Amino acid sequence: NVPVAGGQVTMVPKNTVALDGQSAEQILKLTEELEDHDDVQSVSANFDIPDELLEKAS
């Protein structure tokens, strides 16, 4: 037997929305604000942002 250290249910979108430019910046800012809010337990999204924009935003 192998002991279980943890488990998590993850939501994976079937459809994604491609974002770039200003839309990508806005959704990343919104997502960050939601994650930092005390009353929010988790944030799920279906956006697809190119890697170069994600690196630039970091």
PyMOL commands that set and color helices and strands:
alter all, ss='L'
color gray80, all
select helices_A, chain A and resi 21-36+51-57
alter helices_A, ss='H'
color red, helices_A
select strands_A, chain A and resi 17-18+47-48
alter strands_A, ss='S'
color yellow, strands_A
deselect
rebuild
show_as cartoon
